[in-house]
Amino acid sequence: MNFTDFIKVFLLTFVPVFVAIDILSTIPIFLGVTKGFEKNRIRNIIVMSISVAFVLGVIFIFVGKVLFKFMGITTADFMIAGGALLFIFSINALVGKTETEQVNASKYFAAVPLATPLIAGPGALTTLIILVDLYGISIVLVSFLANIIIAGILLFYAELLKRIIGETGIEVFSKVSGLFLAAIGVMLFRKGIIEVILQYFPGVR
């Protein structure tokens, strides 16, 4: 694989994971919970949350496909189910409520709900498993790591980001991400249906 092909595949895996994580929609919640915290405590929360999210994602990247194979779930099955799930998540992001959720600032906040389900939620984990089957473990792992690093940076500069683009700007980016996620969900659902048709009717092209 030459550099051009690598960049192309990287973008094909990076973008779906980025829109599935939708870190911008997490920022208002994060700011609401950590308001008044010392910088050191906020930094520790961010490091813990992205570490937990990364470990959880890596587990799904390496074990997810094996687990589903053990359960008798085919790639087509997961594409259809995963595509439908991503579409549902995207609809919720597009038309759901946008106000900050009431999340308790407990000592477990960094892990639950920040790491999961806000960063590495069902939509992101589903996306990882499907992308591994389409493009392989290595490139998906690199894309996921890049997304986790970006998520950590955006959380670290969340207050500055909010001041620059405002709550409205964050909401707009979140809605656009939801639209992309809906399109990705439809694409995966379509590919899954085609796989099933070809499986039972191999002569159809």
N, C-alpha and C positions, 0 to 999 in steps of 0.2 A: 504494500500500500504506500503510494507516494504521499507527499505532504498535502497536495490538493485534495486527494481522496480522504485523507485523515481529517482535514478541516470540514469537509462536506459531511462525513459521518458523525464527526463530533457535534456539529450544529444540529444534525438530525436527532441526536440523543440529548443534547444539552437543552434545547428549547422546550421539548415536552416536559422534561423534569422541572425546568424553571417555572413553567406555567402551572404545573401540578402542585409544586410547593407553594407558589403564590405568597412569597414572603412579605410582600407589601401589605397584604390584608392582615398580616399578623402584627404589623408595627403598632397600630392603634391600641390593640390589646396589651402588647408588651409595654408600651408607654404608660398605659393606665395602671397596670399592676406595679410597675417599678417606679412610679412617681414618688419622689422624695427619698429614694434609696441613694446610698453613697456610691460613688463611681466604682469603687473596688467590688462592691457587692453586685452591681449591675454587670461588671466584666466577668465575674465568676459565674453568674447565671447564664450569660451568653456562651461562655466556654463549655459549661456543663451541658447546655441544651444542644449545641451543635455537635458535641461529642456523642451524646446519646443518640441523636438523630442519625449521625453517620454510621455508628455501629449497627443500629437497627436496619438501616438501608443496606449495608454490606451483607448482613445476614440474609436478607431477602434476595440480594443479587446472587449470592453463592448457593443458597439452599432452596430458594423459592421454587425453581424449576424442578429440582429433584423431588421436593415434597409433592408437588402437583402430579408429577409422573407416577410417584408411588400411589397416589390416590386415584390414578386412572384418568386424570384431567388432561386433555390434549391442548396443543397450542391454539387450535381453532376455538375450543371451548373457552379458553381463558381470554382470547381476543374479543369474543362476543360479550362475555360477562364483564371483562375489564373495560371494553369500550362503552358498554351501557352504564357502568358505574361512573366512569369519568364524565360521561354526558350528564348524568344526574348531579354530580358534584358541580359541574359547570353551570347548570341551570340554577342551582342554589346560590352560586356565587354571583350570577347575573341578576337574579330577581329577589334574592333573600335579603334579610335585614342586614344593614351595614354598621349599626351602632356597636360600640365596644361591648364585648361580652363581660358579664360579671364573673371574673375569675379570682379566686382567693390567692393571695400572695403567701402561700405556704412554703415550707422548706422544700417541698417536692415540685414546686412550680416549674423549675428548669427542666425537669424530666416530663412531668405531666401537669398541664397540657402543652407546654411550649415545645419540647422536643417532639412529642407525639400526643395528640394528632395534629398540632398546628404546623410543624415543619415536615416531619416524616409521617404524614397521615395516610389513610387508605388509598387516596388518589395517587399520591407520590409513589407509594410502595407498589401499587398495581402497575403503574407506568414503568418502574424499574424492571419488574419481572418480564413484562412484554418486550421491552427494549432489549433485554439480554437475549431473548429468543430471536429477535430480529437482527441484532448487530454484534452480539457476543459480549462476554463479561468485561474484557479489558477496557474497551471504549466507554461502556456504560459506567464503569467504576470511575474513570477519569472525569466524565461528565458530571457524575453525582458529587465527586469531591469538589469540583469547581463550583457547583451550585451551593454546596454547604459552606464553602469559604465566602462566597458572595453573600449568602444569608447572614453569616456571622458579621461581615463588614456592615451590611445594611442595618442590622440590629444595633451594632455598636454606635453607628451614626444616625440612629433613628430620630433623635430629637432634632438634629440638624436637617435631616431629610424632610421632616414634617414642616420645619420653618421655611424651607426652600420651595417645596411644591405644594404645601398645605394639605389639609385633610381631603379636600376635593380632588387634588392631583393624585393622591394615593388611591382614592376610590376609583378614579378613572382608570388608572393602571390596573387595578384589581379586576375591573369589569372587562377590560381588553384581554387580560390573561384568561378570564373565564370564557370569553368567546373563542380564543385559541384552543382552550381545553375541550370545548364542545366539538370543535372541528376535528381534533385529534381523536376524540371518543368515537365520532361517526366513522372516521377513517379506519380505526381498529375494528369496529363492529362490521364494516363492509368487508375488510380483509378476512375476518373470521368466517363470515357467511360464504365467501368465495372458496375458502379452504374446505369447508364442509361439503359444498357442492362438488368440488373436484375430488374429494375423498370418496364420495358415493357414486359420482358420475365422472370418472376419469377422462372420458371421451369429450366432455364439454370444455370448450376453450373460448 
